[in-house]
Amino acid sequence: MDTYSLHLYIQLFAKKMQTSDQFIDQITDPNHQFYGAARDIAREILSKTENWKWLSERIDDFAVIVEQDVAKKVQKWKMRAILANGKMPLCDPMSTIKWLFERMINEYKNLFDPKRKNYLDIQKADIILKNQGGV
């Protein structure tokens, strides 16, 4: 799942942060630069997988939903990591940032997983948009 842009963005964000805590606290704002970088990385990674190529081409259509959701969840993930029952690494900013970027990609995919609570049926949504004069 690693790409050049993933490594580049990790380096850039880690250079600005002293601790993982500091970074997590900043990305509770869904307008943080992290989310724009996450879109770029997701677009690049998803485009390499045949099943998700369509999503890579439509990231911007769904990004706001995912970004707002992650901005709400990130403190919960941090608390779970502190309590040692979560998966987010807090040992160093680079590990935390990498995990968060990978988590963002999974969050995009999860939007279209019928087993998830906030599942979006893309075919139904496209039909509705088409009928309303969109898409």
Backbone as CSV, one residue per row, in Angstrom:
resi,resn,N_x,N_y,N_z,CA_x,CA_y,CA_z,C_x,C_y,C_z
1,MET,0.825,-1.190,0.000,0.000,0.000,0.000,0.873,1.260,0.000
2,ASP,2.159,1.110,0.084,3.054,2.258,0.109,3.238,2.858,-1.279
3,THR,3.304,4.170,-1.332,3.561,4.881,-2.573,4.531,6.017,-2.272
4,TYR,5.027,6.612,-3.328,5.937,7.745,-3.163,5.240,8.891,-2.437
5,SER,4.014,9.210,-2.848,3.318,10.342,-2.216,3.020,10.054,-0.742
6,LEU,2.744,8.805,-0.408,2.514,8.451,0.995,3.757,8.769,1.821
7,HIS,4.909,8.323,1.362,6.164,8.590,2.087,6.456,10.087,2.170
8,LEU,6.208,10.796,1.086,6.457,12.233,1.054,5.582,12.964,2.071
9,TYR,4.289,12.679,2.060,3.379,13.348,2.996,3.683,12.976,4.453
10,ILE,4.045,11.744,4.694,4.403,11.348,6.064,5.580,12.182,6.547
11,GLN,6.595,12.287,5.703,7.784,13.070,6.053,7.422,14.535,6.325
12,LEU,6.609,15.112,5.449,6.243,16.526,5.599,5.469,16.792,6.889
13,PHE,4.471,15.967,7.165,3.679,16.183,8.381,4.476,15.859,9.640
14,ALA,5.282,14.815,9.599,6.074,14.432,10.776,7.100,15.506,11.116
15,LYS,7.605,16.184,10.110,8.603,17.233,10.327,8.021,18.391,11.139
16,LYS,6.721,18.629,11.003,6.058,19.737,11.692,5.612,19.371,13.106
17,MET,5.569,18.083,13.436,4.997,17.632,14.701,6.062,17.109,15.660
18,GLN,5.881,17.418,16.905,6.755,16.884,17.939,6.255,15.537,18.450
19,THR,4.926,15.412,18.536,4.339,14.197,19.089,3.128,13.761,18.259
20,SER,2.780,12.511,18.405,1.573,11.987,17.754,0.340,12.695,18.293
21,ASP,0.331,12.942,19.591,-0.769,13.641,20.253,-1.064,14.980,19.588
22,GLN,-0.015,15.723,19.331,-0.128,17.041,18.716,-0.792,16.933,17.340
23,PHE,-0.394,15.963,16.556,-0.953,15.783,15.224,-2.428,15.385,15.297
24,ILE,-2.736,14.443,16.152,-4.114,13.975,16.302,-5.038,15.118,16.716
25,ASP,-4.579,15.930,17.653,-5.396,17.054,18.105,-5.666,18.046,16.971
26,GLN,-4.722,18.203,16.057,-4.907,19.130,14.941,-5.896,18.606,13.903
27,ILE,-5.908,17.300,13.672,-6.772,16.782,12.603,-8.210,16.531,13.054
28,THR,-8.549,17.006,14.237,-9.968,17.004,14.608,-10.706,18.079,13.815
29,ASP,-9.946,18.932,13.146,-10.511,19.925,12.229,-10.563,19.301,10.840
30,PRO,-11.770,19.051,10.290,-11.868,18.397,8.980,-11.310,19.235,7.828
31,ASN,-10.911,20.470,8.102,-10.306,21.321,7.072,-8.776,21.308,7.133
32,HIS,-8.211,20.471,7.990,-6.753,20.376,8.115,-6.148,19.864,6.803
33,GLN,-4.941,20.275,6.506,-4.231,19.883,5.280,-4.084,18.366,5.147
34,PHE,-4.088,17.676,6.238,-3.975,16.221,6.220,-5.011,15.600,5.295
35,TYR,-6.227,16.134,5.316,-7.311,15.527,4.547,-7.130,15.707,3.035
36,GLY,-6.578,16.825,2.618,-6.257,17.009,1.197,-5.175,16.035,0.757
37,ALA,-4.180,15.839,1.616,-3.114,14.881,1.329,-3.685,13.463,1.293
38,ALA,-4.610,13.169,2.196,-5.229,11.838,2.230,-6.000,11.563,0.941
39,ARG,-6.625,12.583,0.389,-7.324,12.419,-0.894,-6.330,12.026,-1.990
40,ASP,-5.206,12.736,-2.034,-4.181,12.443,-3.050,-3.680,11.011,-2.932
41,ILE,-3.379,10.608,-1.715,-2.852,9.265,-1.478,-3.908,8.211,-1.829
42,ALA,-5.136,8.433,-1.385,-6.217,7.479,-1.675,-6.426,7.355,-3.178
43,ARG,-6.429,8.475,-3.861,-6.605,8.472,-5.317,-5.514,7.627,-5.978
44,GLU,-4.286,7.822,-5.535,-3.156,7.096,-6.113,-3.235,5.594,-5.816
45,ILE,-3.509,5.237,-4.589,-3.530,3.830,-4.195,-4.743,3.104,-4.778
46,LEU,-5.910,3.716,-4.696,-7.121,3.065,-5.200,-7.099,2.892,-6.713
47,SER,-6.426,3.776,-7.419,-6.368,3.673,-8.882,-5.574,2.450,-9.341
48,LYS,-4.774,1.886,-8.451,-3.957,0.716,-8.789,-4.692,-0.602,-8.564
49,THR,-5.899,-0.534,-8.008,-6.689,-1.726,-7.728,-7.936,-1.709,-8.602
50,GLU,-8.092,-2.716,-9.422,-9.203,-2.742,-10.389,-10.563,-2.558,-9.715
51,ASN,-10.785,-3.220,-8.582,-12.079,-3.127,-7.895,-12.380,-1.728,-7.352
52,TRP,-11.345,-0.933,-7.094,-11.545,0.378,-6.480,-11.176,1.536,-7.396
53,LYS,-10.829,1.246,-8.625,-10.439,2.302,-9.569,-11.552,3.354,-9.713
54,TRP,-12.807,2.892,-9.768,-13.938,3.813,-9.890,-13.968,4.813,-8.735
55,LEU,-13.629,4.345,-7.527,-13.641,5.224,-6.360,-12.502,6.244,-6.441
56,SER,-11.364,5.826,-6.972,-10.245,6.760,-7.107,-10.619,7.943,-7.989
57,GLU,-11.500,7.698,-8.943,-11.939,8.752,-9.859,-13.037,9.628,-9.257
58,ARG,-13.595,9.185,-8.127,-14.699,9.932,-7.506,-14.424,10.313,-6.053
59,ILE,-13.173,10.276,-5.652,-12.800,10.599,-4.267,-13.421,11.920,-3.820
60,ASP,-13.318,12.944,-4.649,-13.820,14.260,-4.254,-15.329,14.273,-4.023
61,ASP,-16.055,13.355,-4.655,-17.502,13.277,-4.459,-17.870,12.849,-3.041
62,PHE,-16.999,12.071,-2.416,-17.310,11.488,-1.108,-16.384,11.945,0.013
63,ALA,-15.376,12.715,-0.328,-14.340,13.084,0.640,-14.889,13.829,1.854
64,VAL,-15.785,14.749,1.644,-16.300,15.548,2.767,-16.951,14.654,3.813
65,ILE,-17.709,13.673,3.365,-18.368,12.747,4.291,-17.327,12.017,5.129
66,VAL,-16.331,11.463,4.471,-15.301,10.686,5.160,-14.474,11.581,6.070
67,GLU,-14.094,12.748,5.593,-13.250,13.650,6.388,-13.954,14.106,7.660
68,GLN,-15.216,14.436,7.572,-15.957,14.843,8.767,-16.090,13.686,9.748
69,ASP,-16.310,12.500,9.220,-16.448,11.314,10.057,-15.134,10.994,10.775
70,VAL,-14.036,11.023,10.043,-12.733,10.724,10.645,-12.357,11.794,11.665
71,ALA,-12.633,13.051,11.366,-12.331,14.130,12.309,-13.044,13.901,13.648
72,LYS,-14.223,13.298,13.596,-14.958,12.976,14.821,-14.382,11.744,15.525
73,LYS,-13.927,10.769,14.737,-13.462,9.494,15.295,-12.038,9.539,15.839
74,VAL,-11.223,10.459,15.387,-9.792,10.408,15.670,-9.477,10.474,17.174
75,GLN,-10.228,11.240,17.922,-9.992,11.295,19.369,-10.356,9.959,20.038
76,LYS,-11.390,9.315,19.542,-11.782,8.001,20.065,-10.670,6.979,19.774
77,TRP,-10.110,7.035,18.556,-9.008,6.124,18.212,-7.800,6.375,19.105
78,LYS,-7.540,7.648,19.389,-6.416,8.001,20.266,-6.648,7.440,21.668
79,MET,-7.856,7.599,22.173,-8.164,7.106,23.522,-8.016,5.587,23.587
80,ARG,-8.479,4.894,22.552,-8.321,3.439,22.517,-6.849,3.050,22.504
81,ALA,-6.038,3.796,21.772,-4.599,3.504,21.708,-3.955,3.716,23.078
82,ILE,-4.362,4.764,23.772,-3.831,5.035,25.118,-4.209,3.911,26.078
83,LEU,-5.425,3.408,25.937,-5.894,2.324,26.795,-5.390,0.956,26.345
84,ALA,-4.611,0.942,25.275,-3.981,-0.268,24.727,-4.966,-1.269,24.144
85,ASN,-6.133,-0.810,23.725,-7.042,-1.723,23.046,-7.408,-1.206,21.646
86,GLY,-6.604,-0.295,21.140,-6.791,0.226,19.787,-5.597,-0.115,18.929
87,LYS,-5.707,0.187,17.645,-4.652,-0.182,16.703,-3.764,0.982,16.296
88,MET,-4.175,2.211,16.568,-3.376,3.355,16.153,-2.092,3.421,16.974
89,PRO,-0.932,3.447,16.304,0.327,3.553,17.054,0.556,4.993,17.508
90,LEU,0.968,5.157,18.731,1.264,6.484,19.266,2.746,6.660,19.578
91,CYS,3.568,5.677,19.196,4.983,5.693,19.563,5.761,6.841,18.923
92,ASP,5.461,7.173,17.679,6.135,8.287,17.021,5.223,8.864,15.953
93,PRO,5.385,10.143,15.637,4.491,10.783,14.665,4.464,10.092,13.298
94,MET,5.587,9.603,12.817,5.611,8.978,11.490,4.716,7.746,11.437
95,SER,4.771,6.917,12.460,3.928,5.720,12.507,2.449,6.089,12.616
96,THR,2.169,7.079,13.430,0.788,7.526,13.609,0.225,8.091,12.310
97,ILE,0.998,8.934,11.660,0.544,9.574,10.424,0.338,8.524,9.331
98,LYS,1.246,7.586,9.222,1.097,6.522,8.223,-0.180,5.724,8.500
99,TRP,-0.392,5.364,9.739,-1.588,4.608,10.110,-2.850,5.395,9.748
100,LEU,-2.849,6.688,10.022,-4.024,7.520,9.731,-4.288,7.617,8.231
101,PHE,-3.235,7.738,7.430,-3.436,7.753,5.978,-4.024,6.426,5.500
102,GLU,-3.511,5.328,6.011,-4.042,4.013,5.630,-5.479,3.849,6.115
103,ARG,-5.762,4.388,7.285,-7.124,4.340,7.832,-8.091,5.124,6.937
104,MET,-7.628,6.265,6.416,-8.465,7.072,5.523,-8.866,6.268,4.291
105,ILE,-7.937,5.534,3.718,-8.244,4.715,2.540,-9.311,3.688,2.896
106,ASN,-9.164,3.065,4.044,-10.171,2.088,4.494,-11.517,2.753,4.755
107,GLU,-11.501,3.968,5.254,-12.756,4.683,5.494,-13.479,4.968,4.184
108,TYR,-12.731,5.316,3.140,-13.352,5.514,1.818,-14.002,4.208,1.346
109,LYS,-13.298,3.117,1.473,-13.838,1.819,1.047,-15.051,1.428,1.890
110,ASN,-14.972,1.680,3.181,-16.054,1.289,4.090,-17.374,2.003,3.780
111,LEU,-17.287,3.155,3.154,-18.496,3.875,2.774,-19.393,3.026,1.878
112,PHE,-18.801,2.107,1.139,-19.543,1.304,0.164,-19.655,-0.158,0.573
113,ASP,-19.408,-0.446,1.840,-19.526,-1.795,2.376,-20.927,-1.964,2.964
114,PRO,-21.747,-2.852,2.369,-23.133,-3.018,2.838,-23.243,-3.446,4.299
115,LYS,-22.169,-3.947,4.877,-22.197,-4.374,6.280,-22.052,-3.191,7.243
116,ARG,-21.693,-2.032,6.711,-21.464,-0.855,7.546,-22.742,-0.069,7.788
117,LYS,-22.774,0.607,8.907,-23.949,1.371,9.323,-24.275,2.505,8.339
118,ASN,-23.291,3.239,7.891,-23.512,4.390,7.006,-23.248,4.058,5.545
119,TYR,-23.613,2.871,5.142,-23.392,2.369,3.787,-24.065,3.245,2.742
120,LEU,-23.321,3.541,1.668,-23.886,4.267,0.534,-24.015,3.307,-0.638
121,ASP,-25.206,3.211,-1.185,-25.428,2.395,-2.372,-25.178,3.299,-3.568
122,ILE,-24.002,3.170,-4.175,-23.566,4.075,-5.234,-24.488,4.021,-6.441
123,GLN,-25.002,2.852,-6.766,-25.888,2.747,-7.932,-27.190,3.508,-7.707
124,LYS,-27.768,3.378,-6.518,-28.991,4.116,-6.202,-28.727,5.620,-6.191
125,ALA,-27.612,6.013,-5.596,-27.268,7.435,-5.536,-27.089,8.016,-6.937
126,ASP,-26.417,7.286,-7.812,-26.219,7.763,-9.181,-27.537,7.871,-9.945
127,ILE,-28.455,6.934,-9.722,-29.774,6.983,-10.382,-30.543,8.214,-9.910
128,ILE,-30.520,8.470,-8.624,-31.205,9.639,-8.077,-30.611,10.916,-8.643
129,LEU,-29.290,10.986,-8.666,-28.631,12.176,-9.215,-28.953,12.370,-10.692
130,LYS,-28.962,11.281,-11.426,-29.244,11.353,-12.864,-30.676,11.856,-13.084
131,ASN,-31.614,11.362,-12.277,-33.009,11.777,-12.394,-33.216,13.243,-12.015
132,GLN,-32.317,13.743,-11.155,-32.426,15.148,-10.729,-31.615,16.080,-11.634
133,GLY,-30.975,15.524,-12.659,-30.226,16.352,-13.581,-28.752,16.482,-13.254
134,GLY,-28.280,15.779,-12.241,-26.859,15.780,-11.891,-26.146,14.670,-12.630
135,VAL,-24.922,14.405,-12.316,-24.052,13.368,-12.875,-24.253,13.112,-14.309
